[in-house]
Structures are given as structure tokens and as C-alpha cells.
Amino acid sequence: MTLLLGLWIFILAATYTATAVFRRTAPCRPNPLPASDPATLADLARAALLSGASLPAALEAVDTATGEECTATGLALTARLLVLGSPWEEAWAHVPPRCALLRDALEPSWEDGAAPVPLLTRAATSYRSQRSHLAREAAAELGTRLVLPLTLCFLPAFIFLGVVPVIASAGLAFFGS
């Protein structure tokens, strides 16, 4: 009896441990959040800096805020490397391309001591206006691409439903009388 109870407790503990380890090592949650766009990352860093955080602490805050996304930013490692004295390029070498806006906006702040908040604001605004411009261009291109199929569909329909009956009725009226 004691052996069965011990075996049962062992199975429960092994199952609990396996699920806890799997949750920590799983690459993504079952429903991971989509990756944040670069302007959102810049806004998060700006909010952290406005609250009084240092640049490395702001990067760690952004990494924590985006921690439930499937593609990690790696900004916490960047922050630790910067604190340890790594060069700017080396500290940012491992981050994904979507963090390039954040990297480029914060480099003058880290290297030259420029105020980071206006740089982040300008970078996020520029990125959003660029995306808006690209979306408008894509919409205009879509409009021009839709004209040809609509023309090919509506022109024959107009001819068969509008012009042909008028000509047929005029022909019948002319030749019928």
C-alpha cells in the first residue's frame, strides 16, 4: 500500500515538474501575441525614459513588456551588455531587425548624451508616417489594379443588357413596320 501511495505521489510530482519545465522552455505560448511594430517599441522606451528610468532600464522594461510575444526582442541582454561596457554595435548585434528603429534612435543618446525622448518621438512619428504613405500607395495601386477586371466585367454586361436590347427593339420597330 505504501509503495502504491509513493508511486502515485511520484507520478504526480513528475507530471507537475514536466509541465512546469515545458511551460518555461516552450518557444511560444499557445496563443502568442503578434510582434510589436518598431514605433510601439519606441513608444514603450519613451514611456520608460519619461518615468525616470535609465536607458538600460528602459530597454529591460521594453523587453519585459514584449515578453509574451513569440519573437523575443532580446533587449534585456542588450541592456546588460551596455551596463557591462560593451560597444554599442556589439550590444545590439543579436536583436531582431524590428528593433533597428530603437537602436538607431537611441545611439546618439548613448554615444553623445543627446536627450533620448525627442529622438524616440521623432523616430516613431517618422516610422508611422512612412507606413501610412506606403499604405496609401498600396491602396492607390490596388485601385488601379481593380479597374481592369471591373472594366472587363461591366463593359460586356452594359453592352448586352443596355445597348443590345435598344438596338434590337429599334431594329424590330424599323423592320417590323
Rosetta blueprint (number, residue, H / E / L):
1 M L
2 T H
3 L H
4 L H
5 L H
6 G H
7 L H
8 W H
9 I H
10 F H
11 I H
12 L H
13 A H
14 A H
15 T H
16 Y H
17 T H
18 A H
19 T H
20 A H
21 V H
22 F H
23 R H
24 R H
25 T H
26 A L
27 P L
28 C L
29 R L
30 P L
31 N L
32 P L
33 L E
34 P L
35 A L
36 S L
37 D L
38 P H
39 A H
40 T H
41 L H
42 A H
43 D H
44 L H
45 A H
46 R H
47 A H
48 A H
49 L H
50 L H
51 S L
52 G L
53 A L
54 S L
55 L H
56 P H
57 A H
58 A H
59 L H
60 E H
61 A H
62 V H
63 D H
64 T H
65 A H
66 T L
67 G L
68 E L
69 E E
70 C L
71 T L
72 A L
73 T L
74 G L
75 L H
76 A H
77 L H
78 T H
79 A H
80 R H
81 L H
82 L H
83 V H
84 L L
85 G L
86 S L
87 P L
88 W H
89 E H
90 E H
91 A H
92 W L
93 A L
94 H L
95 V L
96 P L
97 P H
98 R H
99 C H
100 A H
101 L H
102 L H
103 R H
104 D H
105 A H
106 L H
107 E H
108 P H
109 S H
110 W H
111 E H
112 D H
113 G L
114 A L
115 A L
116 P H
117 V H
118 P H
119 L H
120 L H
121 T H
122 R H
123 A H
124 A H
125 T H
126 S H
127 Y H
128 R H
129 S H
130 Q H
131 R H
132 S H
133 H H
134 L H
135 A H
136 R H
137 E H
138 A H
139 A H
140 A H
141 E H
142 L H
143 G H
144 T H
145 R H
146 L H
147 V H
148 L H
149 P H
150 L H
151 T H
152 L H
153 C H
154 F H
155 L H
156 P H
157 A H
158 F H
159 I H
160 F H
161 L H
162 G H
163 V H
164 V H
165 P H
166 V H
167 I H
168 A H
169 S H
170 A H
171 G H
172 L H
173 A H
174 F H
175 F H
176 G H
177 S L
